[in-house]
Amino acid sequence: MSTDNHSQATQSQPADQHGDSGTGGIGCDLREAANELLEQTKGLRAELAKQAREHPLAAFGVAFAAGVLLARALRR
C-alpha cells in the first residue's frame, strides 16, 4: 500500500519548470536571450533602413567601400 501511495504522490506533484536534469533552465535562458537579440536586430535594421533612405549617397559609399575591403581581404 505504501509503494502505491508513494508512486501516486510522485506522479501527482507538478513537474519542475526547468525539468529534472537541471539544464532546462539554460534552454529557457537561451531562448529569452535569442528573442531579445532578435528584437534588437529588428530595431537596428529599421534604423539602418531609415538612415539609408535619408542619406542614399552615403549609404552607397559605405556599401561600396565595404565591398572593396571585403574583396581585398578575400583575394589574399
FIKOL-183376 format. One line per 10 residues: for each residue x, y, z of N, C-alpha, C, O. Coordinates in Angstrom, 1 decimal, decimal comma, padded with zeros to 4 digits, m for minus. Atoms other than C-alpha are relative to their C-alpha. Example, Ala and Ser with C-alpha at 12.3 -4.5 7.8 and 13.67 -1.06 7.14 Angstrom:
BEGIN
000,9 m001,2 000,0 012,3 m004,5 007,8 000,9 001,2 000,0 001,9 001,2 000,7 | m000,9 m001,1 000,0 013,7 m001,1 007,1 m000,8 001,1 000,8 m000,3 002,2 000,9
END
This chain:
BEGIN
000,8 m001,2 000,0 000,0 000,0 000,0 000,9 001,3 000,0 000,6 002,2 m000,7 | m000,8 m001,2 000,0 002,7 002,5 000,8 000,8 000,2 m001,3 001,0 001,4 m001,7 | m000,7 m000,1 001,3 004,5 001,8 m002,5 m000,9 000,6 m001,0 m000,5 001,5 m001,8 | 001,0 m000,6 001,0 001,3 002,6 m004,5 m000,2 001,4 000,4 m000,3 002,3 m000,5 | 000,2 m001,4 m000,5 000,7 005,7 m002,4 001,2 000,9 m000,4 001,0 002,1 m000,8 | m001,2 m000,8 000,4 004,3 006,9 m003,0 000,1 000,3 m001,4 000,4 001,4 m001,8 | m000,1 m000,2 001,4 004,2 006,4 m006,7 m001,1 001,0 m000,5 m000,9 001,8 m001,4 | 001,1 m000,9 000,3 000,8 008,2 m006,9 000,3 001,4 000,4 000,1 002,4 m000,3 | m000,4 m001,3 m000,5 002,1 011,1 m004,8 001,1 000,6 m000,9 001,1 001,8 m001,2 | m001,1 m000,5 000,8 005,2 011,4 m007,0 m000,6 000,4 m001,4 m000,2 001,5 m001,9
000,6 m000,3 001,3 003,1 011,4 m010,2 m000,9 001,3 000,1 m001,0 002,0 m000,9 | 001,0 m001,1 m000,2 000,6 014,0 m008,8 000,7 001,3 000,2 000,1 002,4 000,1 | m000,7 m001,2 m000,2 003,3 016,5 m008,0 000,3 000,7 m001,3 000,6 000,1 m002,3 | m000,2 m000,8 001,2 003,7 019,3 m010,5 001,5 m000,2 m000,5 002,4 m000,2 000,4 | m001,4 000,2 000,5 006,8 018,9 m012,8 000,7 001,3 000,2 000,1 002,4 000,2 | m000,9 m001,2 m000,2 009,7 021,3 m012,2 000,0 000,8 m001,3 000,0 000,2 m002,4 | 000,0 m000,8 001,2 009,6 024,2 m014,6 001,2 m000,2 m000,9 001,1 m000,1 m002,1 | m001,3 000,1 000,8 013,2 023,6 m015,7 000,3 m001,4 m000,3 001,4 m001,7 m000,9 | m000,2 001,4 000,3 012,9 019,8 m016,0 000,9 m000,6 001,1 001,4 000,0 002,0 | m000,7 000,8 m001,0 014,6 017,1 m014,0 001,5 000,1 m000,1 002,2 000,0 000,9
m001,5 000,0 000,2 018,1 017,4 m015,5 000,7 001,2 000,5 001,9 001,2 000,6 | m000,7 m001,2 m000,4 018,7 020,9 m014,4 000,5 000,9 m001,2 001,0 002,0 m000,9 | m000,5 m000,7 001,1 019,6 022,0 m017,9 m001,1 000,7 m000,8 m000,9 001,5 m001,7 | 001,1 m000,6 000,6 016,1 023,1 m018,9 000,0 001,5 000,2 m000,4 002,3 m000,7 | m000,1 m001,4 m000,3 016,7 026,5 m017,3 000,9 000,7 m000,9 000,7 001,8 m001,3 | m001,0 m000,6 001,0 019,7 027,1 m019,6 m000,7 000,2 m001,3 m000,5 001,2 m002,0 | 000,8 m000,1 001,3 017,4 026,4 m022,6 m000,9 001,1 000,0 m001,0 001,9 m001,0 | 000,9 m001,2 m000,2 014,9 028,9 m021,3 000,7 001,3 m000,1 000,3 002,2 m000,8 | m000,8 m001,2 000,1 017,6 031,5 m020,8 000,5 000,3 m001,4 000,5 001,4 m001,8 | m000,5 m000,2 001,3 019,0 030,9 m024,2 m001,1 000,5 m001,0 m000,9 001,3 m001,8
001,1 m000,5 000,8 015,6 031,3 m025,8 m000,4 001,4 000,2 m000,6 002,2 m000,7 | 000,2 m001,4 m000,4 015,0 034,5 m023,9 001,0 000,9 m000,6 000,7 002,0 m001,1 | m001,1 m000,8 000,6 018,4 035,8 m025,0 m000,2 000,1 m001,5 000,1 001,2 m002,1 | 000,2 000,0 001,5 017,7 034,8 m028,6 m001,1 001,0 m000,4 m001,0 001,7 m001,4 | 001,2 m000,9 000,3 014,3 036,6 m028,6 000,4 001,5 000,2 000,0 002,3 m000,6 | m000,4 m001,3 m000,2 015,9 039,7 m027,1 000,9 000,5 m001,1 000,8 001,6 m001,6 | m001,0 m000,4 001,1 018,7 039,7 m029,7 m000,8 000,2 m001,3 m000,5 001,1 m002,0 | 000,8 m000,2 001,2 016,1 039,3 m032,4 m000,7 001,3 000,0 m000,8 002,0 m001,1 | 000,7 m001,3 m000,1 014,1 042,3 m031,2 001,0 001,1 m000,2 000,7 002,1 m000,9 | m001,0 m001,1 000,2 017,3 044,4 m031,0 000,4 000,1 m001,5 000,7 001,2 m002,0
m000,4 000,0 001,4 018,3 043,3 m034,5 m001,1 000,6 m000,9 m000,8 001,3 m001,9 | 001,1 m000,6 000,8 014,8 044,3 m035,9 000,1 001,5 000,2 m000,1 002,2 m000,8 | m000,1 m001,5 m000,2 015,3 047,8 m034,3 001,1 000,6 m000,8 001,0 001,6 m001,4 | m001,1 m000,4 000,7 018,7 048,1 m035,7 m000,2 000,1 m001,5 000,2 001,0 m002,2 | 000,3 000,0 001,5 017,6 047,1 m039,2 m000,9 001,1 m000,4 m000,7 001,7 m001,5 | 000,9 m001,1 000,3 014,8 049,6 m039,1 000,7 001,3 000,0 000,5 002,2 m000,9 | m000,8 m001,3 000,0 017,2 052,4 m038,1 000,9 000,1 m001,2 001,0 001,2 m001,7 | m000,9 000,0 001,1 019,6 051,4 m040,8 m000,8 000,3 m001,3 m000,3 001,1 m002,2 | 000,9 m000,3 001,1 016,8 051,4 m043,4 m000,4 001,5 m000,1 m000,4 002,1 m001,1 | 000,4 m001,4 m000,1 015,7 054,9 m042,2 001,2 000,9 m000,4 001,0 001,8 m001,2
m001,2 m000,7 000,4 019,3 056,2 m042,5 000,3 m000,1 m001,4 000,7 000,9 m002,1 | m000,2 000,2 001,4 019,7 054,7 m045,9 m000,9 000,8 m000,9 m000,5 001,3 m001,9 | 001,0 m000,8 000,7 016,5 056,4 m047,1 000,3 001,5 000,1 000,2 002,3 m000,9 | m000,3 m001,5 m000,2 017,6 059,8 m045,6 001,3 000,4 m000,7 001,5 001,5 m001,1 | m001,3 m000,3 000,5 021,2 059,6 m046,9 000,4 m001,1 m001,0 001,3 m001,9 m000,7 | m000,3 001,1 000,9 021,3 057,4 m050,0 001,4 000,0 m000,6 002,0 m001,1 m000,7 | m001,4 m000,1 000,6 024,7 058,6 m051,4 001,0 m000,5 001,1 001,9 m001,2 000,8 | m000,9 000,5 m001,1 026,4 058,0 m048,0 m000,2 m001,5 000,2 000,8 m002,2 000,4 | 000,2 001,5 m000,1 024,8 054,5 m047,8 000,7 m000,7 m001,1 001,3 m001,8 m000,9 | m000,6 000,6 001,1 026,0 053,7 m051,3 001,6 000,0 000,2 002,2 m001,0 m000,1
m001,4 m000,1 m000,2 029,5 054,9 m050,4 000,6 m000,9 001,0 001,6 m001,6 000,8 | m000,4 000,9 m001,0 029,7 052,9 m047,3 000,0 m001,5 m000,5 000,9 m002,3 m000,2 | 000,1 001,3 000,6 028,5 049,8 m049,1 001,1 m000,3 m001,0 001,6 m001,4 m001,0 | m001,1 000,2 001,0 031,0 050,3 m051,9 001,3 m000,2 000,7 002,1 m001,1 000,3 | m001,3 000,1 m000,7 033,9 050,8 m049,5 000,1 m001,4 000,7 001,1 m002,0 000,7 | 000,0 001,3 m000,7 032,9 047,7 m047,5 000,2 m001,2 m001,0 000,9 m002,1 m000,7 | m000,2 001,0 001,1 032,7 045,7 m050,8 001,5 m000,1 m000,4 002,0 m001,2 m000,6 | m001,4 000,0 000,4 036,2 046,8 m051,8 000,9 m000,6 001,0 001,8 m001,4 000,7 | m000,8 000,6 m001,1 037,7 045,9 m048,4 m000,2 m001,5 000,1 000,7 m002,2 000,3 | 000,3 001,4 m000,1 036,0 042,6 m048,4 000,6 m000,8 m001,2 001,2 m001,9 m001,0
m000,6 000,6 001,2 037,2 041,8 m052,0 001,5 m000,1 000,2 002,1 m001,2 m000,1 | m001,5 000,0 m000,2 040,8 042,7 m051,0 000,3 m001,1 001,1 001,3 m001,8 000,9 | m000,3 000,9 m001,0 040,6 040,6 m047,9 m000,1 m001,5 m000,5 000,6 m002,4 m000,1 | 000,2 001,4 000,6 039,3 037,5 m049,8 001,0 m000,4 m001,0 001,2 m001,6 m001,3 | m001,0 000,3 001,0 041,9 037,8 m052,5 001,3 m000,6 000,6 002,0 m001,3 m000,1 | m001,3 000,5 m000,6 044,8 037,1 m050,1 000,0 m001,4 000,5 001,0 m001,8 001,0
END
